[in-house]
Structures are given as structure tokens and as C-alpha cells.
Amino acid sequence: MTASKKYFSSTRIAMIALFSALAAILYIFNFALPFAFPEFLEFRFSDVPVLIGTFALGPVSGCVIVVMMVLIKLVCVSTSTMFVGDAADILVGFALVIPAGLIYQQHRSFKGALLGLLVGSLVSTALAVLLNRFALVPAYVFLMFGGSWEPILGMMTPLFPNCTQENFYSFYLWAAVLPFNLLRCLVAALITLPIYKHISRAINRLNAKLTPKKEITPESARLSTALMIIGFAVAILILIFFAVLHYMLTL
């Protein structure tokens, strides 16, 4: 059996779909922490199935799970941020799963998982700060409020009464974005670490049972891989179509 066929096994496809669905459900059911952070920073537990899927299936699969999670959410409930927050969640998700997955691939142990989560959390948090400073907030203010800072300042002043447009980033980045993302990653890591190994073993046992015993020819392996890639692409395009359609119908 070729490496590509082994990677794109039916078990892996099924597990990616399962983790994507679980992550999307948790992604949809988010909540604010208004006593600690501005109300537009919504806390969610969707990083947990994303990280477990990454450790079990690898960083590439983890990235696929992140994208599928956001697309499923867009199909179900559309966007409330003109896609700014959704794009940010994909990029910040990549920044979490790629370092975590790559490190765990090289060191498949509890220490490797811990190191991967630590590095991924730091990279993801750093990217969140940079994105908010140079891309997300300017895009959000322009697309949502036509360039007016009053609405977003109104969301900040309940927690930070002295926040103005001039000092907005000093309050928002260091008192909101930084601790919020560190907390998000910490909670996800604390939940992921105790359970990832058990789920990974279950997936490996299932994969061993479902893997065909007979030899796969190179031609059939390439065909199977191509069909799976095409299937993934079609599924993503369909999700994008319905996400955009849902958004247009809610205007």
C-alpha cells in the first residue's frame, strides 16, 4: 500500500468529518465573558476536537478540520462579522494546530504533546495580537461600521472606561486579545491532554480493522487518492456556496 493511500484512508476521511462536525457544534455554541473581556470576544471549546484530531491524524488533517469547522458554521448560522472573524479563526487555528501537530509528530509522548500545545498556544496568541493590530480591527471597523470607531469603543468602555480611539490598541491588545487567547489555549490544552491518547488508540485500532488486507496496485492507489481529493474539494466548494448563499439571504 502506498504512503498516499495510507494517508488518505477511509478511516482518516471519516475521522476528519467526525472531528469537523464536533468542532463545528462547539464553534456555534459560543458565549461571551463580559465580566472579563469585550462582548465581541466569544469563548468556545471548539479547539478541543481540533487539537485531538490534529494529534490523532496529523497537522494537515488538523488544518482541514479547522477550515471545515468554520465552513459548517457559516452554512448553519452565517457570519456576524462580515467574514472578518471567521477568517481570523481559520488563521489563528492554523497557527495553533501546525506547530502542535508538527512537534507531536516528531515526539509522540506526553512531553511532546505538552511542548506542542505550549508552542502552538504561543504562536496562535502572537498571531492573534498581530492580526488584530494590523488587519482585523481596521477591517472590522470599516466593513461593520463604515469607518466609525464609536460602536467598537462603546463595546470597550464598560470594561475600560478610559478607552479612546487614540489608546484603543493599548487596552484591546494587551488587556483583552492577549489574555483571552492565552485562556482559550490553556483551557483547550487542559481538556485535550488527558484524553487525546485514548482517542488516538481507538482510531488506530479502527484503522487496522478497516484497512484492506490485499495489496493495492499503484494505479488504484493513485485513483483512490485523486477521488478523495476531488471529493474534499467538492465538499468544501459546496460548503462555501451554501455559506455565501446563507449570508446573501440574511442581508
Protein Blocks (a to p, Z undefined) as FASTA:
>chain_A
ZZklmmmgmklmmmmmmmmmmmmmmmmmgcddfklmcfklccdfklmmmmmmmmmnojkl
mmmmmmmmmmmmmmmnopaelommmmmmmmmmmmmmmmmmmmmmmmgcfklmmmmmmmmm
mmmmmmmmmmmmmmmmmmmmmmmnnopaklmmmmmmmmmmmbcfklmmmmmmmmmmmmmm
mmmmmmmmmmmmmmmmmmmmmmmmmmmmmpcfbdcdfklmmmmmmmmmmmmmmmmmmmmm
mmmmmmmmmZZ
